[in-house]
């Protein structure tokens, strides 16, 4: 799922859709024209011209462009600071000045973006989906979570994938992987991080991280 980032300005056409992908480095997407939907574990956002989307390192998301073409400028962010803030979406007060600063001093622009205020919340999903995902992330099975939500496992799974871009089991894996990565960055032993992330053992965590991010657990320690 690891993606190769295209620096600078990127243009997308109406009807385009980028499936779930993961960027190795932290970056800000500045929307300078059009709009698009961004979706992933953090929820779903409608991002419009003038908006900025801050992404931490190894962040997984997808993008859809249903309304028309869009143009985006990517600005690199300081990794550790971006990780501390997580995904954040907000409207930039002065995009023109921001782009001018990024062209002259991208490092300074990245730090300035990190210091912006709180982002806005994601779109509200159907209330039953919120309950379904909370139970799922707490460890309940897909069938049990769907039953308590009052729908079939098939319907719950389809809606989950449509909203988050992830199947229920992939959503839970992402949550557990994030918990393990956070523990590793805080200095936990690999075996401890595997336990925190609820992986069966250290090799299981290693396999998942390598497949999803291209890094081993050791690669996240001090990263």
C-alpha positions, 0 to 999 in steps of 0.5 A: 500500500506504500505510495510514491509521492509526486512532489509539487502540483498535481491535477486530477480529473472528474470521476477519478478515484485513488484507492487506499494508498499510504504515503511514507512521508508527512505532507500537506495537500493544499487544494487550489482548485475544485474539490474532492473527498478524502476517506480512511480510518480517520473518517470522511472529509469533503476538501474544497479549494482553500482547504489544507489536509495535513497527513502524518507519516505512513498515513493511509487514505483514498481520494475520490473526485466526483464533482470535477477536476481538482488541483493540489499542491503538496508541501512536505511536513516535519515528520515527528510534528505531523505525527503528533498532530495526526490528520488535520483538515482546515481552511487556509486564510491566505493560500496565495501567501502560503504557496509563495512561502512554500516555493521560497522556503518549503521547510518554513511553510511546513512548520507554519502549517503544523502550527495552525489551529485545530482542524474540523471534524470529519463528516458524521457517518450514519449513527449505526455505523458509529456504533458498529465500528466502536464495537468492532474496534473493541474486539467484537466480531463483524457478525456480533457488531452488525447484529447489535447495529440492527443490520446484516454483516454484509450490509455493515461490511459494504457500508464500512468499505464505502465510508472508510475505504476499508473493510471492517477487518482492515479498519480494525487492523489499521487501529491496531497497527497505529497503536503498535507504531505509537508504542514503538515510537515511544520506545516500547520493545517490539514484543510490548508493541505487539501486545499493545496492538493486540497482535498475536506475537512479534512476528505477526506485527512484523509481517503486518508492518512490512506489508502495509508500510514497507518498514519493520518494527525496528524502523519505527523506533526513533522514527 
